[in-house]
Amino acid sequence: MRIHEHQDRLLTDAPPPPTALRSCGGVAHICNSGIYFKDDANLTPEERMIEQARAAETEARLNERRKFLAEKCAEEGLDRPGNDSLHKPNAWEFLVNKEYHLIWCNVFKAASTSWMYNFNLLAGYSPQFLKASKAVPVSLARQKYPRHTAEELMKFLNDSISFLIVRHPFERLLSAYRDKLEHSLPHTFHSNLGAHIVWHYRLKNSKKNFGEKGKHEPRYPFFEEFVRWLLCQWKAGNELDMHWTPIVNFCTPCQVRFDIIAKFETLQEDQDFLIKQAHVGHIIKPEWKNPTRGVQTKDVVKNYFAQLSKTQINDLYEMFRYDFILFDYSPEEYIPLGKDNPITLICKN
């Protein structure tokens, strides 16, 4: 794959060169051989061998993900520079920690709560302050991590570890719906949005019944109502809420080089590897905030997607098509959950 000169840190079709982390005597890329963490000093020889084997397995998996992403970016023509949003870096969403040479593109609903907390710790906030603060974590973070231009981001990428965390698009979407609409707090932006969706997308008979017998139907939109509204927003080309914006638009992974592509499905191993590679284990631990809220059982997923038609599920796939392709996810297990009868999409303001 041809790499343009001004895109030194854009994706290539191969893993990074075998340059090492700062502790290994080079720039902050991932060591490709002789993996050894200074945290291992207190391990027994047997424990160290197990740890190194586990780290090598994780590194191999991460290398494969980078290679797969590069290949798919090239196949889809997303690795070329251009003027549209998919063909230029979206530096706006990145958090750059210059002290620890760590760069993160925050994908909402993909371990974002945990890693926003981690980045606030790296910024110097104490755990006690973060626990007591009533400020929104992302607002605290932006006080320490100003937004950068694409040119500035490319410069910082040269001596930093860059990463993002991805998740199955449909699981991420359902998690966002449940968190932001089904469990929204009263008088918030998302509760008002939910009321708007209900008013415009709930059938008239349902709204009448709801007004007379509030206990029968919720004031938040059903998942199917939310999906109808969302598909209308997407097809109209409207700007989408960050919680359900496709990752390809948010992080532009074909235009920015990511050293580590962590996955929600292997989060524990991936983030443990990342923390050790970045040598920040003395500040942050591989913890997972809100783990029970983030994980959704197959039965839960089935109950929600059974509200949709197969046509709606296919339309959602088209909306998140690049996320499916670039990060090696499949919609196949979801499509059979949908109803055979199509639901006509009538969009309203």
Buried (B, 14 or more C-beta within 10 A) or exposed (E): EEEEEEBEBBBBBEBBEEBBBBEBEBBBBBBBEEBBBEEBEEBEEEEBEEBBEBBEEBBEBBBEBBBBBBBBBBEBEBBBEEEEEBBBBBBEBBBBBEEBBBBBBBBBBBBBBBBBBBBBBBBEBEEEEBEEEEEEBBEBBEEBBEEBEBEBBBBBBEEBBBBBBBBBBBBBBBBBBBBBBBEBEEEEEBBEBBBBBBEBBBEEEBBEBBEEEEEEBEEBBBBBBBBBBBBBBBEEEEEBBBBBBBBBBBBBBBBBBBBBBBBBEBBEBBBBBBBBBBBBBEEBEBEBBEEEEBEBEEEEBBEBBEBBBBBBBBBBBEBBBBBBBBBBBEBEEBBEBBBEEEBEBEEEE
